Amino acid sequence: MSDLFEQPRYVPKNKSVIAIIREFEKEYLEIFELAKTKWNHSIREFHRDATGLKLSRGLGQGRATNITIRFLPDCDNDFIRLIDEHFPDLDFLEYTKTRALYSALNESSDYFINDPVGKFHFVLKGHCYKYLEKYNLKKLQKVLFFEPGRSKDIFGAYYYKDSRIELYYIPLIIFSQINQIDLEYLIVVILAHELAHAYHHVGFDTDGVYWSKMADVDIGIKEGLAQYYTALYVDEQKNIYPGIEEAYRQLLDFQSGPYLVHESWLKSFKKEHVKHAFNVTRRNGNLDYDEFVNILKRAKDQLK
Ligand SMILES: [Zn+2]
């Protein structure tokens, strides 16, 4: 329970951010808890099967590594500061509701061609359109998600020191609201990514070897692998939970660089090629992205 009461040192200026923090326990915690109760096991089972790595070395060889998952408002308040800097007065809930109203009005506009009192068009053009022009969606998405997401995971993090996962509820809730995607499935995709890091780092292979040098490798290798195995998990779940794929696709639109290299792996290589290159990299201490790609290409020749 201690996660809930951890207050950010920085005091947010944006009132809707303050409201989310205040109402987190009542309004959102239940959805976040599903990550631990409903999805945690399924994602872990997937990573174990896909990579062959286990968090336990096996009977008599030490206990399993404990991966803890915590829910916090933000990572060092970086995202909250960004909101305060660029959109201090924006009410994200009002924005979400206005977008929904604008879509609904547009969809039903054929039924209001004869609008004798002019109310329909006043709400559509006079209110919604002006409001959404003022807070342009593309600018919002670029400033809050695309730019900061170039070099770090803004929605969650995995910490090497104590194998801890943190999920950041302010960016997760706001991203799901402004992009109109299901919060539960968004959390699932982020958890799959962070748990991939955990398995890749402290997962033991059948020789009891774990990836001791993971923290030092090129960001393209570690983020590429986390994204690659997340994509495979999404693919496995999409027929039963199409919302997971929707969340994954929406996230991809705001990712770049090392968070997209896995797309070319998915197109050009088979699962065993990637698994082989991953194992050679973990075991031989390779740190270089170009060398990783060379190993992938060699794996393709060797494993037809
Ligand atoms: Zn990551």
Residues whose N, C-alpha, C, O or C-beta is under 5 A from the ligand:
A	BS01	ZN	D153 E223 A226
